[in-house]
């Protein structure tokens, strides 16, 4: 394989630049021409390619975001636009496309490959950790660390005022950011899309905490939990008699310098994708399972079903009392 392209797609995540750097430099080491596509699938449709050199990815390993930009492309859902995207790849004689992104982005790569035959590779780039085939996604660790930093600061002020705080975190339909930050940050309650938890149970837990002398209550609400933060706060104020504040971390979770773990995952996944391509192995999803970098059939990987790690959720109820 002599000519490949790489793009980042969907919401950005810390470590996307590290993955890009690995793909570009490893590709060049294998004597490939490497092209970056700007702004994800949008750029593929609009023919925005850039020939990359080793120096094009200098000084980006530590930077959040993605220097080649990303987008959520509604146009790519249209088969006619996917044909245009394919034609653009063919005009440049690109032999394979590496996609760094989340669920929807990797599904887009798979669809493009099924329709046109273009070989693809998928790297898990999202803070959400919602790809079932891999234990961790690139950016998740950094996002959780950002939440942990916020929790420490919220603790200081909440305990001074005997307050409760609802901390709303991202993750779309996946509660992993809330769950892992809840465990590592010592939250009292974690509300996830995957676990049914009626409001009266939340109220009881908070009231029990107050009665047992807790200085503050930190309630982490994943954005996919079905009761809104406003509703939750209204109920808690009424039923606990305590002041309850809302902190929404929002896009803060998507930025920042990637952690050691995210840089390693991004680098290892990027290198593996190119090494496989150099051997003619294509249409693989790269990820991490039990501490090892692995690859598996992309279509199958996308069908894998996510399950919540119940034992982790259990830890919160045992340790937060
Ligand atoms: O998929 C990453 C993510 O940050 C989700 O956690 C969040 O729900 C969504 O993207 C926000 O998307 P947008 O950047 O399009 O507002």
Boltz pocket constraint, residues with backbone or C-beta under 6 A from the ligand:
constraints:
  - pocket:
      binder: B
      contacts: [[A, 10], [A, 11], [A, 12], [A, 72], [A, 102], [A, 126], [A, 127], [A, 128], [A, 170], [A, 171], [A, 172], [A, 223], [A, 254]]
      max_distance: 6.0
